[in-house]
Amino acid sequence: MSEEDQRYNRNWIIGIISGLLILALLAGAWMVMVKDQLPAELATHWNGRGEVDGYDSLLGHVLTMTFFSVFVVGAIGCAAIMTRAQSIMLARIGLGFAVVLGLMINGLSLALVVGQLGMGSAQFASVHGLTLAVSLTGSALLGLLVFFAYRPREVMHEQSHEIIAADLEANDPASAVTLSQAQRAQLDEVSQVTLTVPGMRWLIAAVAILLMLIGWYADQFVVIFGALAGGLCYWFFFAGAFEVDGQGTRIVASRCFKVMKLQYSDIKAVHVKDVRALEYGGWGYRSDISHKGFLTGNGPAVVIDMGYYQQQIISMPDVATASQICALINAYRLLETTKAATTK
């Protein structure tokens, strides 16, 4: 990456953090100026019946607002910019989201204070609706502006020599891997590659369990049921297997449901490539206008080209497996072509 690109991204994050810090300091200064018009303790939380059940001092409120709107949101913005090597679109969305979140925190804080001006007690306080509406609208517009204005240069992702060699070998009719997979294709046995994103599965399980506990504590059956159903769906979403045999290729979702089936007549080419998961939207099953497949993370993958800008991308555990699966698919394609010619 050039020094110019580094400076461009550094200026963006410095500018956003500085802007949010200045805004938080101005908001905090105004709150201190109107301190005499506020209750001794500010209402900061309401229960489901709209009753105040949480209080904080003005100083605590200002410090909390500053911390979350500047430092936490700044960390989100930095993380977003760091993802540009994986996906420029994700970096732009993340930076825009960081701005929206930071401004919304400031706006909510202001609306909370404005709603308690002139009140001797915060017992019946409420959030000032107009201030909140204006701040939310402004936050959304500025976040959208940042999304359109932030235009980092694409980080070129070159294929390694190992990947290039594996792809050439898998598509060379005389290579050792091609000859061995041609013999394997003659047996017409199911070849299977396990697909799983273990870290993501356990994270989903932990979040689902936490939400279920919250629902149980709050006596909310809807939250418990939603967390259980969502957790199970995502648990299945992040696991499967890729199968290759004489009938074609397919993904078996959580080893139960066959999806994304392909016949060899639909395949135009197969290659071994080094892919970045975020370039295709993340991990697990992916499906958009031109790309389908299953991604377990960054690394080697088998890329199946169906023509008309349609591709299926399947992550592989290592380069050797990717080369073998690529050669095996080519072997089955050759067998089918030979059978079709013989039939004619």
Phi, psi and omega in degrees: 000136183284161178298326179296318179294318179298318180294320179301311181290323178296319179295324179296311184290323177296317180297318181291315180296319179296317180298315179294323179294315179298316180297318180294321179293320178295316179297318179295320179297318179296319179298320178294323180295327182259021183302322182293342180265003184250157175296161180298323177238128180278139172286128183235355181207143179234145178275185183296340179266007179080014180265141179292127178226015178209135183229159176205156176285162179298318180297315179298321180295317181294317180295319178297314179300315181296317181299310184286322184283337183252301189283314179293313179294324176298321177296321177296318179296318177298316179297322179296315180296325180292341180277000185297335177291334179270316182202116178295321180298317179296321179296318180293318178296316181297319180292319176298319179297320179300317179295314179301314182296315180298316180291325179295320178298316177297316181295317179296320179297316178295316180298324179294318181287316180301323180292349182244009177296135177078007181260133178283332179225145181269009185299324182246028182288161176210163178283136180288113188298315183295317178299318180295317181297317180295318181293321179294318178296314179297321179298315180297318181292317179291323176297320178294322178297317178297319179302317181282329185279327182283113184228077179288154177288148180293133177274115184291129180249103183270146177285138180288163179297326179295318180293316180299316180296319180295321179293317179297319181293320181292336181253010176263115183300338184260001183285160181296319181292324179293316180295320180292322180286335175294321176293323178294322180294330179297332181282339180053050176259155179285121175258131189231138175238123181287135179240121179204150175241080190301316180300317181292324180297315181290328175296316178299318180298317180296317179296318180298316179296318179299315179295323177296320178294320177297316178298321179293318180295320181273002180058044180243100182295326181299319179294318179298312181296317180297318179294319180294312180296315179295319179298317179295317180299313181288331176298318176290327184296329186259028177208151179175194178210146177256125183243142178227127173207193183293342181276340182140200178242157180194162172249132177257107183292118182049032178061026182235313189244128180276121181227168177052049180285144177224134171267155185293336177291341180273348186267127179264328180195157178226136182220157172261127180220158173264119185243160174245123187303320184291342175294339181245015174101357177129208187252163179089204180287133180237142178202117173222198186299320186239351183230138175223165176144200181220126182240126178264353181151194177283146177139196184293147179208156172265123181251115182259120181264121179258003183084168180054038178063024178257130180223151172240127184244123181237119178294146178238151182294331180202172183294320181299316178296319178300317179295318180294315180294321177298314179295324180294317178297318177297324179294317177294323177297318179295319177299317181294320178296320179294317178298317180296321178293322180294319181298321180291000000 
